[in-house]
Amino acid sequence: MTEYELLEELAKELGLPEIEPGEVTAQMVADYTGVSNSQAMRTLKAKESAGLLKSRMVKMPNNHPARAFRKAA
């Protein structure tokens, strides 16, 4: 195994998963509704606390990390 192959393997293990269909971020909610990003995040976190949503850290298409929310099972 080359150094590059090892690095690629470790990056896959340690890196954040990509956002999936059915997940939204606070920025996505803010853009769609016109509310502020902080208001969108407060609403999403409140719904998560109520057990309506689940969240996880993901990698966005621009490679930036974000918290993504989806409906709780």
C-alpha positions in Angstrom: 0.0 0.0 0.0 1.4 3.4 -0.9 1.4 6.4 1.3 -1.3 8.0 -0.9 -3.5 4.9 -0.7 -3.2 4.9 3.1 -4.1 8.5 3.3 -7.1 8.1 1.1 -8.3 5.1 3.2 -7.9 7.1 6.4 -9.6 10.2 4.9 -12.6 8.1 4.1 -12.7 6.7 7.6 -12.1 10.0 9.4 -13.8 12.4 7.1 -17.4 13.6 7.4 -20.1 11.9 5.3 -21.7 13.9 2.6 -25.1 15.4 3.0 -27.9 13.1 1.8 -31.3 13.7 0.2 -33.9 14.4 2.8 -31.4 16.3 5.1 -31.4 20.0 5.5 -29.1 22.6 7.1 -30.0 25.7 8.9 -28.7 27.7 5.9 -31.0 25.8 3.6 -34.0 26.5 5.8 -33.0 30.2 6.1 -32.6 30.5 2.3 -35.9 28.8 1.6 -38.0 30.7 4.3 -36.2 34.1 4.4 -35.6 33.8 8.2 -32.1 34.4 9.6 -29.7 31.5 9.9 -29.7 31.7 13.7 -33.5 31.6 13.8 -33.5 28.6 11.5 -30.9 26.8 13.7 -32.9 27.6 16.9 -36.0 26.1 15.3 -34.2 23.0 14.1 -32.5 22.4 17.5 -35.9 22.9 19.3 -37.4 20.2 17.0 -34.4 18.0 17.6 -34.9 18.4 21.4 -38.6 17.5 21.0 -37.6 14.3 19.3 -38.9 15.3 15.9 -35.6 15.6 14.1 -32.1 14.0 14.3 -28.9 15.7 13.3 -25.4 14.8 12.3 -22.3 16.6 11.0 -21.9 16.3 7.3 -19.7 17.7 4.5 -21.4 20.1 2.1 -20.7 20.1 -1.7 -18.2 23.0 -1.1 -16.4 20.7 1.4 -17.4 22.9 4.4 -18.8 21.1 7.5 -22.4 21.6 8.5 -25.0 20.2 10.9 -27.7 18.4 8.8 -31.1 17.6 10.2 -33.6 14.9 9.1 -36.9 13.5 10.4 -36.5 11.2 13.4 -37.4 7.6 12.6 
